[in-house]
Amino acid sequence: MTTSIDERFQPIRSGLLECAVLSVISRGDVYAADILAKLAGTEFATLEGTLYPLLSKLRREEFVDYEWRESDAGPPRKYYSLTKKGTEHLEDIKDYLNRIETTLSKLAQKIK
């Protein structure tokens, strides 16, 4: 039985989810449902059970912070924002991904 490409590259996708979440948060304060909605319909669509542990990890690493805000639609909500350290981390990730993309493109050209 062969492994599908999605299954084979699941660890990479999981690592890239951090970048995707940080990118969404970098656009402005958001709460978890906002993040899930932005990711829906993309390669990074995910569930609350995956998002909340990632947000907790990012907070422990001081890449994101949150504040509670009152909501007209129910209980108060946690709004996440990027910290200075988180902004720097996101830029580092983007630089790394650009280097990887460049390397893969160069390697692909040598094969042809």
Buried (B, 14 or more C-beta within 10 A) or exposed (E): EEEEEEEEEEEEEEEBBBBBBBBBBBEEBBBBEBBBEBBEEEEBEBEEEBBEEBBEEBBEEEBBBBEEEEEEEEEEBBBBBBBEEBBEBBEEBEEEEEEEEEEEEEEEEEEE
